[in-house]
Amino acid sequence: MILVIFTQSYPYDFAAEYTFIGPEIPHLAESFERIILVPRVCKGVRLELPRGVETDDRYAELLRRNSRPDRMIRLALRSHAILQEIREQPSILLYPSKILKLILFSGRAELTRQWIKGLIEAQQIDPDDCIFYSYWLDHAPAGLAMVKEEFPGVRLISRAHGYDIYEEYYYPYYWPYRQKTLEGLNKLFFASEAARNYYTERYPGFVSKYETAHLGIQDPGLLSDPSGDGIFRIVSCSYIVPVKQLDLFVDGLAAAARLRPEQTFEWIHFGDGPQRKSLERKMARALPSNVKSHLAGYTPNSEIIRYYSGQPCDVFVNVSKSEGGAPVSIQEAISCGIPVVATSVGGNCELVSAKNGFLLSPHPAPEEIAAALLNIWDHPGASAEMRRASRRVWQENYNAEVNFRSFAQQLKTMGTG
């Protein structure tokens, strides 16, 4: 049985994707005779892979050669699916941004279809002895669904994480070919129950194909300690983009610091992004003198775990407006036994409760954030129990060894069923 996996960039270290999918690959390699990784971007260092796992860069080259708008338009118009999409949703034609997204999406989906057909024919692959797996619910599974029209016995699956789930959070508020993609997939695996529930409500006709398959974090082997020197240490980790609402967190931290002018606060944020400069200006303007803050920039996950294990951390914070999956950043924190303050959105609600932290309202005021932070600092006994509870949540639901082994076995069963 052959497993073909479409990724954003893995096995290259160009983007953070490798930190999510990398721990899964060894388990898949134990279950499949041959695995072909198909990244759409080939930049950075190619990471070492287990025996039986290979990389095919030709798909990325095909996308690159055909990236010009005129080529995308010709490819899109060649696809019969685009006409069907317009017939089903004629209002698309009223929005230039949606038309553009449809054209680009259609062109990439058509290139995916062509590439897979070429792979099957060139390598004389039996499509009935193959599983095609897309790590993201985007144009790749749409192209896979088109392939199924020609090779009905092929098995198709996709994961769905965050940006590829919630249509109303990312402009333009439209994802092409959702219906067609869902018709073609054999299984769609969501990173959180919240995401699965969203699709159950939005696309109820395909509920039998939906499953939740949590990602996971390897056991760090060491736990974080609380501060013992009177300094309140706060950690966060995310891209610096609007949906993460780091400017709101700055307001919440400032409110807490003003309530306790004699208390020293330290905040470190791991991650980079387009809003970094504006966030730095906001921090300089809003944070009182009793707050020391540091934007650490992009930091490999292994270094973040080492930081948690080697430095005192009193609380991890996530005030995101939306979370499609169960955030890996929170999984990392709880694997090290750190209490969490997070907004009650998406998969956050599956990771955080009153047992191991505080769930804020979906749209908290700065004062609500401040109150949650100070509650953790003011009650060291309760916080110690939260630390133990965080570790239990990781062990029971987000242990990489358990989750990825189970997922690999499920795919293997699909291949033999």
Buried (B, 14 or more C-beta within 10 A) or exposed (E): BBBBBBBBBBBBBBBBBBBBBBBBBBBBBEBBEBBBBBBBBBEEEBEEBEEEBEBBBBBBEBBEEBEEEEEBBBBBBEBEBBEEBBEEBEEBEEBEEBBEBBBBBBBBBBBBBBBBBEBBEEEEBEBEEBBBBBBBBBBBBBBBBBBBEEBEEBBBBBBBBBBBBBEEEBEBEBBBBBBBBBBBBBBBBBBBBBBBBBBBEEBEEBEEBBEBBBBBBBBBEEBBBBBEEEEBBBBBBBBBBEBBBBBBBBBBBBBBBEEBEEBBBBBBBBBBBEBBEEBEEBBEEBBBEBBEBEBBEEBEBEEBBBBBBEBBBBBBBBBBBBBBBBBBBBBBBBBBBBBBBBBBBBBBBBBBBEEBBBBBEBEBBBEBBBBBBBBBBEEEEEBEEBBEBBBEBBEEBBBBBBBBBEBBEBBBEBBEE
